[in-house]
């Protein structure tokens, strides 16, 4: 039977779904608020002008690619802390948290350096108006300054959420979103002695918001009595090479999986640049909306990682397999609801970003593909996160590599330019590639969870 579903009652299924959603809803709300910062950047840059929107679209596509990749690396902390929590190893949790903070700082500094190093080569690649290229460079530089804070925040995020305290993350994320709106207005349009910076000002606001979020979450963890038994702040720890290597060993395949998916969309943005700025702007609008939708399976998946990790820490392998199945069923239902919503409301949603009729027409048409895309994206996302609960990351990474790049980008390019399907060619290939990834990842999760259940070991 499908992932041990028949071994538990319907009441137990409802209980498990409630436990998953108790973690997922605050995390989803927090993630929506975080992604909404990019939505606000896009919308407010669009209000400043088409050139500003194009510059932010190109700049944010690069930033998001690096940002998501490095978030994937930091995700290694979630199953590590969840399994330690299930095993009730309090001292190890605190030390892992401290090393996670060091890991986040190092990863963040590397990410900032990488973004800054990419500016000149990407400017040389572009063949756009000099104003757009200059604004793109400034936007990328300013967002780079927020990368260390963003990775420190993700380390603290993993610590708090894996210890079943996701709600503060939610409130801090929404506070950051609310702060981002006036900061965007101030730096994009100017005021209070600050000159008008256009789209580049959105990068300044984003960096400031990440530092704000990090400080707030750190203060909460330090002052909240619930975290005292875990001992994160009871002493100072120097960076431990072995611990950092373990995090890297578990995290780099996740980061590469994130990169393979995120960079796929980034490359598409750059490849369709030859079709004109309106296609770039339309693609950015669609990606902005789909990024918001993606927070649903990502939150359910992150909660599933914690629940599976906790069950494995307690040596409950039958339960861990059952949690995988419950999460996949829940994700399937949510995917169908999301698909229907995007189909029905695609034009009003696009109109929130721009009043350009050409951009609205292109984006609304692409959203039809995006709606179908969600059915498979929800499934592959949740299956990937479930596998991370088992600390299995390398095979999913290879599955993503084949699905996204061999079956996604290359056929998409052929359909777009050889068969003259344009932007729709890329999205046709994306749907097929995600369908393949979903099928293979669910099969691999089924196989591995059966093995762990049978041998009661990983």
N, C-alpha and C positions, 0 to 999 in steps of 0.2 A: 504494500500500500504506500501511497505518496508520503514519504518522510515520516512514517510512524503515526500519521494522523488517526488511524483506526485504533491506536492503543490508548487514546485519551478520549474523555467524554466531551460533548459540546460545551458544557460548563467550564471544563478545563481550557478548552480552546478560547472561550471568551475571556477567561482569566489571563491567559498568556498574552492575548491581544491587548488587554488593558495594561499589562505590565510593559509591553513594547511601546504602546502609545504614551504611557506615563513618562517614558524617556524621550520618545520621538517627538511629541508635540512641542515641548519647550525647545528642543534642539532645532526642529523645523522652523519654529517661529524665529529663533535666533538666526538661522541660516537665511531665511527669507529677508530678515532685516539687513543682514550683511550684504546679500546680493542686491537688495533694493538700493543700497548705496550706489552701486554701479548703474542701476536703473535711473536714479536721480541724476547722476552724472550725465548720462546719455540724454535724458529729457531736458535738463537745464542747458546742456551744451547745444542741443538742437534749437532751443529758444534763442540762443545767441547767434545762430546762423548755420547754414549748411556746411561751411568750411570747418567750423568748430565741431560739429557733429562728426564729420569725416575724420578729423584729427583724433578726437576722443575714441572713435570706433577703432581706428588702427592702433592707437596707443593702448587702449584697454585690452584689445585682443592679445597683444604681446604680454602685458602685465598679468592678465588672467592666466595665460598659459604657464608662466613661471610660478605664479602664486598657487595655482591649483596643483602643479607638480610638487611643489615643496610642502603643501598641505598634506598631500598623499604620503610623503616621507614621514611627516609628523604623526600621521595616523597610526604608526607602529606603536605608539604609546597606549592606545586604547585597549587592545587585547592584552598587552602586558600587564597593565594596571588592573583590568577586569579579572584576569585569572588570579593575580595575587590577592585581590579582594575576595574572590570565591574561596581561596585557600586560607584566608584570614592571616596573611603574613603582613602585619601592620608595619614593621620596621622596613621591610623591603619596599612597601608602597611609598613611604616617605623618601627613601633613597632614590627610587626610580623617578619620582617626581622632581627631585633636585637635579638629577642627571638630565631629565627631560627639558628642564629650563635651560641648562647649558647647551643641550642639543638644539633647542629652538633658536637660541642666540647665534650659534655658529651657522646654522642653516639660513637664518635671516640675513646675516651679513654677506654670505655667499650669494644669496638671491639678489640683494641690493647691488653688489658688484657686477653680477651678470646682466641685470637690466641696464645699468649705466654703460657697460661695454657694448651692448647691442645697439645703442642709439645711432652712432655714426654709420655702421654698416647698413642698417635699415634705412636711414636717410638716403644713402647712396643708391639703394635699390629702388626707392620710390621715384616716380616720374609725375609728381603732382605740383600744384602751385606752391611756391616757396613759403608762403604764409602757413599753409597746411603742414608742410614738413617741419617748419620751425615750431609750430604749436605742438605737433606730435612729439618732438624731441623734449620740449619742456615738460609736457604731461608725463612722459615716461620717467624723466629724471626725478620729478617730485614724488611720484608714486614709489619709486625705488627707495626713497628716504623712509617710507613707512614699512618696508619689508621686515626689518629686524623686529619691530613691534608686532607685526602680524604673526610671525612665527613664535614669538614668546607667548602671544595670546593663545595660539593653537596648542602650545604645551600645557598651559593652564586650563584650557578648554578640555583637553583630553583627561587631565587629572580630575577635574570637577565632575565631568559627565560620567566617567568610568566609575566614580564613587557615588553615583546616583544623585547628583545634585546639578541637574541641567537648568533649573529655573533661573538662577542668577545670571547665567549666560544669556538667556532670553532677554531679561530686562536690560542688561548692559548693551546688548545688540540693538535694541529698540531705542535706547537713549542715544547711542552712537548715530543711528539713522536720523533722529530728530536734530542732532547737532550738525549733521552733514548738510542739511538743507540750508540753514543760514550761512554756514561757512562757504558752501558752493556759491550762493548768491553774492556773498561778499567778494570772493576771489575771482569769480567769473565776470561779474558786472561792475565790480569796483565799489568803493565806499569806505567811509571812516578813514580816509587818508590812504587807502590801498588802491593802486591803479587797476583799471580793467585788464584782466589777463586772458579773457576768453576761455576757450576750452581747457587751456593749460591750468587755469585756476582750480578746476575740478581735481587735478592731481594733488594740489596743495591740501585741499580739504580732505581728501582720502587719507593722506599721510597723517594729518593731525588727528583724524578720527581713530585710526588704528592705535596711536599712542595713548589716546584717551581710554580706549577699551581695555588695553593691557593694564594700565594703572588701576582702573576700577576693579577688574577681576582679581588682581593680586591683592588689593586691599581687602576685598571680600573674603578670600581664602584665608588670609592672615588673621582676620578678626572673627571669623565664624567658628564657634566652639565645636561644631560637628567635625571639622577637619583636624582637630588637635590630636586625637589618638593615632592618626596616620603619620604625624611628625614631619611634615614637609619643611617647616621653618624652625624645628627644634635645634638644628645645628647647621653649620656651613659645610658644604662638601666641594672639594676640588673636582674638576672634570675627571671622570674615570674612563680611561681609554677603552677598557673591555666593555663597559656598559654602553658607551657611545657606539662602539662597533656593533654590539648586539642590536641597538636601535636602528643603525644604518642597514644591517643585514636584513632585518625584517621590513624596514621602511622603503628601501630603494625600489623593490619591485612594485610596491603600491604607488610610489611616486611616478615610476615609469608608466604604469597603467593609466594614471591620471594624465600624464603628459601625452600619451598616445591619443587619448580621447580629446583633451583640450587643444592640443596642437593641430589635430585634424580640422577643427573648426577655425583655428587661426589661419592655417594654410588656405582654407577655402576662402576666408575673407580676403586674403592677399591675392589669391588666384582670380577672384572675380573682379578685382580692381580694374582690369582691362575692360570690363563691361560698362564702367562708368561709376561716378560717385553715388548715384542714386541706388545702384545695386548694393554697394558697400553699406550705405546707410540702412537699406531695407534688411540686409543680412544682420546688421547690428541690432536692429529692433527685434528681429525674430530670436536672435541669440539671447538678448536681454530677457525676453519673455520665457524662453525655454530654460534659461538658467534659474528663473524663479520656480518654474514647475519642477525642475530637477531636485529642488530642495526637499520635495516630498519623499521620493525613494531614497534619497541620501540620508534623511533623518531616520526613516524606518530602518534602513540598512545599518546606520551607526548604532541605533538602539539594539538591533539584532546582534551586532558584534559584541556589545556589552553583555547581553543576555546569554549568548553562547559561551563567551569567555568565562562568565561567572559560573555557568553550569559545568564547564570543563574543569575549572578550578576546584569544584566540589566533586569531581569525578562522576558526574551525571551525564554520561554519553548518550543514553537513550533520549533523555530530555533535550540535550543539545541538538540532536537530529530533528526532534519534533519541533523545536523552536524555528529551525530553518524552514520547515514546511509551512508552519503557521504564518511566518513572515512573507513567504512567497505568495500564499493565497491572498493575504491581506493586500500585498502589492498589486496583484492582478486586478482586484476589485477597484482599487484606487486608480490604476492606470486607465481602465475603461471609463471611469467617471471623468478623468482629466481629458481624455481624448474627446469625449462628447462636449465638454465645456469649451475647448479650444475651437472645435468645429463651429459651434453655434455663435460664439462671441469674438471670432477672430478679427473682424473689421473694427468693432468698437475698441478692442484692445490695442490694435495698431494705431488707431486715431489718438490714443493717449500720448503718443510720442511725437507725432508730427502732423501738420496739416497739408503737407505736400501730397497731392493726389496720386502722383506717379509712385512715390515711395509706399503709400498706403496700399495701392493695387498690387505691387510686387510682394510686399510683406504678407498681405492677407492670403495670397495664393500659396506662398511658401508655408504658411501656418497649417495648411491642409496636410502637407507632408509631415510637419512637426507633430501634429495630433496623432497620426498613425505611429510615428516614431516612438511616442511615449510608451505604448504597450510593450515594446521590446526593451526600451531603456529602463523602465521600472524593474523588469525581471532580471536583466543582467546586472543592474546596480545592486539589488538586494542580494542576489546570489554571490556577488563579489565580496560584499561586506560580511556575509555569513561565513565564507571561507576564511576571511581575516580573523574571525572569532576562533577558528581552528589554527591560526597562525600559518595559513597556507597562502602564499602571495606570489610565488614565482610562476606557477602554471597559469593562474589567471592573467598575469602580465603577458605571457606568451600568447594566450588566447586573444587578448585585446590587441596585441601587435598585428596578428594576422587579420582579425576582423576589421579593425579600423583602417589600417594602411593598405593591406593587400586587397581586401574586399570593399573598402570604403573610398579612400582618396583616389587611387589609381583608376578604378572603374568610373568614379564620379567625374574625373577629369576627361576621360574618354567620352562619356555621355554628354558632358557640358560642351566640349569643343569639337569633337569628331562628329557627334550626332546632333550638334547645334541645339541642345536642350538648355544651355545656359545654366543659371543657378539651380534650375529644377533637376538637372542631371546629377548635381552633387547630392541633393537631398534624396533622390531616388536610391542612389548607392548607399547613403547613410542608413536608410530604412532597412535595406537588405543586409548590411553589415551588422547592424544591431540585432537583427533577428537571428543571425548566425551565432553571435556572441551569447545571446540569451540561452539558446538551445544547448550549446556546448558547456557553458558555465553551470547550468542546472544539472546536466549529466555528471559533471565532475564533482559538484557538491554532493550529489546523491551517492556517488561512488566512495568519496572520502568519508562522509559521515557514517556510511555503513561499515567501513573499515575501522574507524575509530570506535564505533559501538561494539563491534565484534571483538576487537583486541583490547578495548578499554585503555588505550594509550595513544599518544601522538608522537 
